[in-house]
Amino acid sequence: MFLCIQLEHFDVHSSFILGGGGIPFLHEPIFAKNLLPASTLQLELKFSKVGKKREVTKISVTKCICFINQQLEYYGTIYIGTPPQKFSVVFDTGSSDLWVPSVKCSSEACLKHRRFDSSKSSTFRRTGKHFHIVYGTGSMKGILVFDTVSSLSISHQGFGLSTTESGKAFVNMTFDGILGLAYPSLSEEKATPFFDSLMKEGLLEKHQFSVYLSRKKRGSEFIFGGIDQSHYTGRINWIPVNYQSGFWQIALDSILVDGTEIACKGGCHGIIDTGTSLLLGPKYEMIKIEKAIGATPTHFGIVSFTFCELSNMPDVVFVINGIHYPLPPSAYTLKDKQVGCFSGFGYSFDGSWNLGDVFIREYYSIFDRENNQVGLAKAV
């Protein structure tokens, strides 16, 4: 099976400002993430059975720029239970668990989102197993259960039902839960992750998925089981993944500005992460990059540009497996009517490098589980 999900969006003015620069939302406890409440893309997957193959219906997607940072966060609609109950979840390559709120959760965050009612599903199975995940701005407790993910025909998928969600970040998010796409070893629930279930049940032509994030209002795609050649130019460069970490972690050779090695001297590691809107790195390294590109921190916690003249700003080049991946100013600068021009770079909480959507928008990204590698090609 080959699932091609096409996205489209429209803009809404920046109307919510939380704590100046927004409240960071960290949904992965080791490699900290800055998922600040952000502009959001919503997609819905639907397909009908045709014999043993499935035909995909492409559904339009909504983007709401609701927060000052104007970052992009992608979430899609899945259906759980029999009859199906609808939930929006983040497709996140930086975590491995699937979870949504339980109807038994009375936390403020749960009450503001869709909640799964197990009593209404004839295929629901509970395990009695509890789990607890601590995030940078809160935590959640839940139980491991099993049910059908009907929109993707997984008949016995393990997932979490949150019974308690702590932290304002959960309250303010537009999506209900998270669908992790990292390796199984990262799972806190210790259930078979979603993508592993797709592979196990033979639902994919290839054991890979690919991501294209368009800067235009239409055209972004998240593809399970294949690659869309129309979204990149040139060759795909394949990079080995340190899958023992549980993440889509790759080795970086160095980071250059104007031909000078300015960060990641001697090499470092980073993860390719669809669940993080910015490009994150160690603070002391990012300060050097900010200085080189002419950005300055503000009292809002945002790194801004006094003069946003892209033609006079340098590329920031990531050298990966001997290949140069330049990020031009158009890729690492973001604009907001209230703030002006600011940087798409940010500080990681644990000193790790996290190549989030700022990087992925510039480079078509392929996540290959069969060969434990990531493919990168210049996006078009």
Sequence and secondary structure as in RCSB ss.txt:
>XXXX:A:sequence
MFLCIQLEHFDVHSSFILGGGGIPFLHEPIFAKNLLPASTLQLELKFSKVGKKREVTKISVTKCICFINQQLEYY
GTIYIGTPPQKFSVVFDTGSSDLWVPSVKCSSEACLKHRRFDSSKSSTFRRTGKHFHIVYGTGSMKGILVFDTVS
SLSISHQGFGLSTTESGKAFVNMTFDGILGLAYPSLSEEKATPFFDSLMKEGLLEKHQFSVYLSRKKRGSEFIFG
GIDQSHYTGRINWIPVNYQSGFWQIALDSILVDGTEIACKGGCHGIIDTGTSLLLGPKYEMIKIEKAIGATPTHF
GIVSFTFCELSNMPDVVFVINGIHYPLPPSAYTLKDKQVGCFSGFGYSFDGSWNLGDVFIREYYSIFDRENNQVG
LAKAV
>XXXX:A:secstr
  EEEEEE       B  TTT       SSS     S EEEEEE EEEEETTEEEEE    EEE  BTT  EEEE
EEEEETTTTEEEEEEEETT   EEEEBTT  SHHHHTS  B GGG TT EEEEEEEEEEETTEEEEEEEEEEEEG
GGTEEEEEEEEEEEEESHHHHH SSSEEEE S GGG SS S  HHHHHHHTT  SSSEEEEE  SSSEEEEEEES
S  GGGEEEEEEEEE  GGGSS EEEE EEEETTEEEESTT EEEEE TT SSEEE HHHHHHHHHHHTEEE TT
S EEESS  GGGS  EEEEETTEEEEE HHHHEEEETTTEEEESEEE SSS EEE HHHHTTEEEEEETTTTEEE
EEEE 
